[in-house]
Amino acid sequence: MIANNHATLVQQDERQLHPMYHPSRAENAVMVEKGDGVWLYTTDGRKILDSMASLWNVNIGYGNRELAQVAYEQMLDIAYSSGFAGMTNPPSAQLAAKLAGFFRPNMNFTNFTSGGSESSDTSFKTARFYWYQLGKVKKTKIISRLIGYHGMTLAATSATGMSKFHTMFGGVLDGFVHVANPNAYRYEGELRDGETIAQAAARALEEAILREGPETVAAFISEPIQGAGGVMIADDGYFDLVQAICKKYEVLFIADEVICGFGRTGNWFGCDAFDINPDIMQFAKGVTSGYMPLGGIQVTDEIRDVINSAPEDQSWMHGYTYSGHATSCAVAIANIDIIERDGLLENSRVMGERLLNGLEALVAEFPNIDNARGLGLMAGIDVVKSKESREADADTAEKISGAALEMGLRARPIGGAIAFAPPLCITADEVDFVVNTMGDAITQASG
Ligand SMILES: Cc1ncc(COP(=O)(O)O)c(C=O)c1O
């Protein structure tokens, strides 16, 4: 007998080593059994507005029957068959064709993975492969940004710029280097005379490339907006400078669109908002709205030509069992069609503005809430000890999120920040519920 009552399920769940595990966090598990739009329903009868779209990824919202139907029909035909050794399947071919030129006209070649971390590893290995084929065999290092998040495989963890993910696991792999992001200069970094924050952060990258030796650096990876780092939006001009530096030193630019991609920022991709034209683009999450696991990378035609002209004994020896998973790819095609058909980019922009206005009102109302920021439906606020000190108050952020959850709203604390990334189908009333409930939760938790 499979148990389905709340108490038994919670007990059974204790056998699970959850992501970012500590036993202290296993209590009060939110056992989700159903979803509809932006709402989650739990086995203990709660109804919660998920203003994080789970992990920034359920872009079209919960409970979509069209995707269920597509998955069902695809599974009846062929749920999965390998992409290795000359085998392939219609949905992966169709999705590769759909994505050709979809992000950038000069990116027409996609490799599929099962998620974001695998996509990071795939990007890094592809950058190394590219330079190897061009005879620049020492170009292997990967530079990433502090507070950046790129996943949890060993290489992706090493690129992730947060020491809490490194210390207990043997540190960062050789060949991974971190540089400051613009946010570091806003709060604590040293600006040179007349230098803007964007220039200082770009200088940090240039100095790192020169310190390591440009002949050893394969790629720089960056999210268009740092998500798991607390929704950090780079200053105007930063990405122009960074792209120029990468070109100057022959360093490939990898854009990590795992969160920003597929409508989150009100654009198809986060890069669109910052005029970023990367050499490699990686995606996951929103490509299927989480209905099936899928990720991937796209490369420029130039990189594709290098891959295609490699000698056979130096093939691009990389791939995963689930690369080009038929059901995942079929779901992705339907998901992208729904984003387009239902005008979810437009809704992300309009509702994002409403959300940001609401968050700005909270900043005006509460002395311990600061720095409302956002683009589309990706937003954040800081919980601070005071607006003067801007010192982060992670404890209160945690308390506020806990109080919000009691009131039926899931908002994610990230250190001293609280992030918002609801499904892109959110309505005006639901946005107002988010803002009003946050107001009540801040009042309750800060008192
Ligand atoms: C920007 C970014 N890259 C990569 C990843 C890793 O993706 P996954 O958890 O699917 O491996 C994440 C996950 O949150 C992410 O936010």
The ligand as an SDF file (V2000), in Angstrom:
LIG
                    3D

 16 16  0  0  0  0  0  0  0  0999 V2000
   21.7140   30.0760  -13.4220 C   0  0  0  0  0  0  0  0  0  0  0  0
   21.6800   28.6150  -13.1070 C   0  0  0  0  0  0  0  0  0  0  0  0
   22.5020   27.7830  -13.7470 N   0  0  0  0  0  0  0  0  0  0  0  0
   22.4990   26.4590  -13.5040 C   0  0  0  0  0  0  0  0  0  0  0  0
   21.6500   25.9190  -12.5780 C   0  0  0  0  0  0  0  0  0  0  0  0
   21.6570   24.4490  -12.2930 C   0  0  0  0  0  0  0  0  0  0  0  0
   20.5410   23.8510  -12.8230 O   0  0  0  0  0  0  0  0  0  0  0  0
   20.0500   22.4000  -12.3190 P   0  0  0  0  0  0  0  0  0  0  0  0
   19.6440   22.5570  -10.9070 O   0  0  0  0  0  0  0  0  0  0  0  0
   18.9290   22.0910  -13.2740 O   0  0  0  0  0  0  0  0  0  0  0  0
   21.1710   21.4600  -12.4880 O   0  0  0  0  0  0  0  0  0  0  0  0
   20.7610   26.7450  -11.8890 C   0  0  0  0  0  0  0  0  0  0  0  0
   19.8150   26.2060  -10.8870 C   0  0  0  0  0  0  0  0  0  0  0  0
   19.1670   26.8990  -10.1570 O   0  0  0  0  0  0  0  0  0  0  0  0
   20.7860   28.1340  -12.1500 C   0  0  0  0  0  0  0  0  0  0  0  0
   19.9950   28.9700  -11.4740 O   0  0  0  0  0  0  0  0  0  0  0  0
  1  2  1  0
  2  3  1  0
  2 15  2  0
  3  4  2  0
  4  5  1  0
  5  6  1  0
  5 12  2  0
  6  7  1  0
  7  8  1  0
  8  9  2  0
  8 10  1  0
  8 11  1  0
 12 13  1  0
 12 15  1  0
 13 14  2  0
 15 16  1  0
M  END
$$$$
